[in-house]
Amino acid sequence: MKEHTREDLINFQPQHDSYVGIDSDGCVFDSMEPKQKECFCPVTIEKWGLAAVSKYARETWEFVNLYSVDRGCNRFLALLKTFDLLRERPEVLRRDVHAPELPELRSWTERETKLGNPALKEEIKRTGSEELKRVLGWSLAINETVPRVVKGVKPFPYVKESLEKLQPVADIVVVSSTPLEALIREWQENEVDGYTSIIAGQELGSKKEHLQFTTSGKYKPDRTLMIGDALGDLRAARGADCHFYPIIPGGEEESWERFHDDIIDVFLEGRYTEEWENRFLADFQAALPENPPWSTAG
């Protein structure tokens, strides 16, 4: 399958009058837990010397990436958030471990939208930053670990059936912060790539940009929908004036069954309004708290 560019997103031409953007990890594929727990977290502990507080590092990483409002966020933002939380934990401080602040990474993430390894390499080439070189080494180690460890992960039940139902009547675009190489491999291995018009990963910009580039001025109001399992997906949908349907963490199969049996028809008939969205958002937001369980705040 062709690797698409930002220009492909901007120049995308609809083939149907309806559009569905779909996140990948944790939304289409039941891959979030094995990727985060067996790949991202162990590599983070190893590469940043956190073995002395591995229990707390693991707990913090998993909260940020799986069980909080930040679920599904870009890996570089997740690293910063995890380290910010670790620096506040008394258990970590008592062991004289100090998670790095990474000011150069933070500055880069604040001005760059294409938060992937290619853009990071360009920044390193420009600045020669040793801090960013270390971050890149961490990120590359994750990319090497994921395909070796995470194998045989299938789409959730009712995903393929939903794609089959949508393809004849809607343009389907993968909207993800996962590296493009991994996205293409996973969609091809499971023989679901053929249902999509474009697969967009972190190298092509933010999820909001993916949606804006492919929908703005190209569809009538109420004809665009984003499906996601994280609050970042909801924010991207809002920023691009798309409706949103949540795949609720912990209730993925039920969410997809409801989408296949009911919501597709409601959306295609033009009846998926804010009232419909609100039926699911309370449970969705409740599954993704802001404060960690070890915090005394709220």
Protein Blocks (a to p, Z undefined) as FASTA:
>chain_A
ZZddfklmmmpccfbfbdcdddfehplpccklmmmmmmmmmmmmmmnopmmmmmmmmmmm
mmmmmmcmkgoiafklmmmmmmmmmmmpmklmmnopacdfklmlmmmmmmpcblcfklmm
mmmmmnopaklmmmmmmmmmmmmmmmmmmghiacdehklmmmmmmmmmpccddddfbdfk
lmmmmmmmnopmmmpmbdcdfknocfklmmmmmmgopacehiaccddfbfklmmmmmmno
pacddddehilmmmmmmmmmmmmmmmmnopacfklmmmmmmmmmmmmcfbdfkbcgZZ
